[in-house]
Amino acid sequence: MLMALRDKKYKFGERPQVYKNKSFFASLEFAMMGIKTAYKDERNMRTHTTLALIAIVAGFLFHLARAEWLWIGLAIFLMHFAEMLNTSIENVVDLAANRHFHPLAKKAKDMAAGAVLFAAFFSLFVGCVIFLPKIWELLKSLN
């Protein structure tokens, strides 16, 4: 209920939304608000996006094949998905633990961060498999 109060400005006497969204567009609006919040509040989300844009530009420069674009797209998607999930878990754990240390809260946050690390390793692997041979060929052609 408090989250609904923060999402929109309510006049005195109005009741905040406490039921499921009745329309697809209302759900879409909240989802877009979540993405916007992630970019605004999370430095790592902006870093992942910058690196994704670099990979996309490199993909155009190296004329990637369709299958390579699919792998790059999957890596970018997984990285952003993992980061948003990690941020969500961290926020919920902080809320539940009232920002006090608890061993279970630490475990949950560490595991969520580990999921981001897995996604980062996968993205790095995909980038290396796709781009290193192309960079190597480019360097060989310059000699």
N, C-alpha and C positions, 0 to 999 in steps of 0.2 A: 504494500500500500504506500509506503514512503517513497518507493521508486517511482510510482505513478505520479506522486505529488511533485517530484523533481523533474519529471519528463515534461509536464505541461503546467502552466500557471492556472490554478483553479481559483474561482471567486469564492468568497465566503458562502458556506452553505452547500456548495457543489460537492458531489461525491466523486472521488477518484475511481478510475477503472479498477475493479477487483475481479473481473471475469475474463474469459478468453477473448481474444480479438475476434470481432464478428466478421471482419472482411480480410481478404487477402492483402489489400493495400495497407491496412493498418498493421498487419504483421510485417509486411515489407518495409514500412516506415520504421518500425522498431529495429528490424535487422540492419537497415542502413545506418540508423543511429548508433548501433553497436559497432559497426565497421568504422564510422567516423570517430567514435570515442577511442577505439583501439589506435587509430593513427594519431589522434591528438595526444593521447596520454602515454603511449608506449614507444620509447625510443627504438627498441629492437624492431618493432613493426615497420618503422620508417627505414631502418637499416636494411631489412629484408626486401623492402620495396625498391630501394636504390639498387641493391645487388641484382634483383630480378630485372630491372630496367637495363642494367649493364648486360646481363645475359641475353635479353631480347635484342638489344642493339648488335651484340656480337653475333647472334643468330642470323640477323639480316646481312651483316657484313660477310659472314662465311656461307651464306646461301644454304641454310640447313634443309635437309630433306624433311618430308612430312613426319616420318617416324621420329626423327630427332626433335622436331618441334613438340611432338606429343610428350616425349620424355622431359623436355625442358618445362613444358606446361605443368606436368604432373609434379615435378620437383618444386616449382614455384607455388603451386596450389597447396601441396603438403606442408611447405614451410610456413605459409601464412595461416593455414588451418591449425597447425600445431601451436603457433605463437598465440593465436586468439584463444585456443582451448587452454593453454597454459595460463594466460592472463585471467581468464574466467575462473579457473580453479584457484589461482592465488587470491583473487578477490573474494571468492566465497569462503575460502579457508580463513582469510583474515577477518571476515565478518563473523564467522562461526566461533573463532577462537578469541574474538574481541581484541585482536592484535597482541595477544599474549602468547608467549612461547608454550607450545605443547608438542610432545614428541610425535604424535599422530599428524598434527598440522605440518610439521617439518617433513615427515615422510611423504605426505600428499603433495606438498610443494616441490620437493626434490624429484619425485617421480614425474610430475608434470614437466619440470625443467628437463628431465631426462628424455621425455618424448620429443621436445624441441631439439635436443642434441641429436637424437636419432634422425630426425627430419633433416637437420643440417648436414650430417654425414651422408645421407642419401643424396641430397642436393649437390654436395661437393663431388661425390662419386659420379653422378650423372654429368655434371659439368666437365669433369676430367675426361671421362670416356668420350664425350662428344667434341670438346674443344681442343684438348691437347694434341690429337693427331692433326687437326687442321692448323693449329699454331706451328707444330713441328714442320709440316709441309711448307707453310709460308716462310719460316726461317730458312729452310733448305733452299727454297727458290731465290732467296735474297743473296745467297753466296755465289 
